[in-house]
Amino acid sequence: MNGHFHIAFATTDLKRMRAFYGKFLGLKEGRSAKSWVDYDFFGHQLTIQEVPVTYRTARIYNPESNVPSDHWGVVLSMADWKKLRDRLKKVGHPFFIEPRTVMKGEVGEQVSMFIEDPDGHAIEFKAFENSGDLFRK
């Protein structure tokens, strides 16, 4: 089966999130209303809903990698990953986890970087030299 991924989350400041996802990341806005907006997140549907209050829980990390367990993101081509990395560096956007090679020399070797959105959601951008390695064991 093939499909598109969908993720939705809440914010207390939709205007700020529109500035980040729409203007800063340059995502195309889809359907929207006063209290929510859809974005084309690299071919997948991202929905952000404005609510009166949110409660943030403590972030939990994978003890082997110090990667936050509560993250999401996208797998890009290597060329697109490098272009995004260079753009983020050029504008001085802080990395939550600096661009790096993960699992070097192992099955699954990839490059990865994390940023946070204005509400603190950890977003991972990763790429493989060979796109066929995504699910390789």
C-alpha positions as CSV (number, residue, x, y, z in Angstrom):
1,M,0.0,0.0,0.0
2,N,1.1,3.5,-0.6
3,G,-0.3,6.7,1.0
4,H,0.5,10.1,2.3
5,F,1.4,10.7,5.9
6,H,-0.8,13.1,8.0
7,I,0.1,14.7,11.3
8,A,-1.9,17.2,13.3
9,F,-1.0,19.2,16.4
10,A,-2.2,22.1,18.5
11,T,-0.8,25.6,19.0
12,T,-1.9,28.6,20.9
13,D,-0.6,31.0,18.2
14,L,-1.5,30.1,14.7
15,K,-0.1,33.3,13.3
16,R,3.3,32.5,14.6
17,M,3.1,28.9,13.2
18,R,2.1,30.2,9.8
19,A,5.1,32.5,9.8
20,F,7.4,29.5,10.6
21,Y,5.9,26.8,8.3
22,G,4.5,29.0,5.5
23,K,7.0,31.8,5.3
24,F,10.3,30.5,6.9
25,L,10.1,26.8,5.7
26,G,8.2,27.9,2.5
27,L,5.5,25.2,2.7
28,K,2.5,25.6,0.5
29,E,-0.7,26.3,2.4
30,G,-3.7,24.2,1.6
31,R,-7.2,24.4,3.1
32,S,-7.5,26.6,6.1
33,A,-10.0,28.3,8.4
34,K,-9.7,30.9,11.2
35,S,-8.6,28.3,13.7
36,W,-6.6,25.8,11.6
37,V,-4.3,25.5,8.6
38,D,-3.1,22.6,6.4
39,Y,0.4,22.6,4.8
40,D,1.9,20.5,2.1
41,F,4.9,19.1,4.1
42,F,7.0,17.6,1.3
43,G,4.0,15.8,-0.1
44,H,2.4,15.0,3.2
45,Q,-0.4,16.7,5.1
46,L,0.4,18.8,8.2
47,T,-2.5,20.3,10.1
48,I,-2.0,22.9,12.8
49,Q,-5.0,23.7,15.0
50,E,-5.2,26.8,17.2
51,V,-6.5,26.1,20.7
52,P,-6.9,28.2,23.9
53,V,-4.2,26.4,25.9
54,T,-1.7,23.6,25.4
55,Y,0.1,21.5,28.0
56,R,3.7,20.5,27.2
57,T,5.0,17.3,28.7
58,A,8.7,16.7,29.5
59,R,10.6,15.5,26.5
60,I,11.8,11.9,26.6
61,Y,15.0,11.0,24.8
62,N,16.3,7.7,23.3
63,P,19.1,6.9,25.8
64,E,21.3,5.5,23.1
65,S,21.3,8.5,20.8
66,N,20.0,11.5,22.7
67,V,17.3,11.9,20.0
68,P,13.9,13.0,21.3
69,S,11.4,10.2,21.1
70,D,8.6,12.6,20.3
71,H,9.8,13.9,17.0
72,W,8.6,13.8,13.4
73,G,10.1,14.8,10.1
74,V,10.7,13.9,6.5
75,V,13.3,12.0,4.4
76,L,14.6,14.1,1.6
77,S,16.9,13.5,-1.3
78,M,20.6,14.1,-0.4
79,A,20.6,17.2,-2.7
80,D,17.5,18.7,-1.1
81,W,18.8,17.9,2.4
82,K,22.1,19.7,1.7
83,K,20.2,22.7,0.2
84,L,18.0,22.9,3.3
85,R,21.0,22.5,5.7
86,D,22.9,25.3,3.9
87,R,19.8,27.6,3.9
88,L,19.3,27.1,7.6
89,K,22.9,27.8,8.3
90,K,22.9,30.9,6.1
91,V,19.9,32.5,7.9
92,G,21.4,31.5,11.3
93,H,18.4,29.3,12.3
94,P,19.5,27.2,15.4
95,F,19.7,23.5,15.1
96,F,18.2,21.4,17.9
97,I,20.6,18.6,16.8
98,E,23.4,19.8,14.4
99,P,23.6,18.2,10.9
100,R,25.5,15.0,11.2
101,T,26.0,11.5,9.9
102,V,24.2,8.8,11.8
103,M,25.1,5.1,11.9
104,K,28.2,5.7,9.9
105,G,29.4,2.6,8.1
106,E,26.3,0.6,9.1
107,V,23.2,-0.4,7.3
108,G,21.0,2.7,7.6
109,E,23.8,5.2,7.4
110,Q,22.1,8.6,6.9
111,V,22.6,12.3,7.5
112,S,20.2,14.0,9.9
113,M,19.5,17.4,11.5
114,F,16.8,18.6,13.8
115,I,15.2,22.0,14.3
116,E,12.4,23.0,16.5
117,D,9.3,25.0,15.5
118,P,8.1,27.9,17.6
119,D,6.1,25.6,19.9
120,G,9.1,23.3,20.5
121,H,8.2,20.4,18.2
122,A,11.3,18.6,17.2
123,I,11.5,18.2,13.4
124,E,14.0,15.8,11.8
125,F,15.2,16.1,8.2
126,K,17.2,13.1,7.0
127,A,18.6,11.7,3.8
128,F,20.3,8.6,2.5
129,E,23.0,8.4,-0.2
130,N,20.8,5.6,-1.7
131,S,17.1,6.2,-1.3
132,G,16.6,2.4,-1.3
133,D,18.3,2.2,2.0
134,L,15.4,3.7,3.9
135,F,13.9,0.3,4.9
136,R,16.9,-1.9,4.2
137,K,17.8,-4.3,7.1
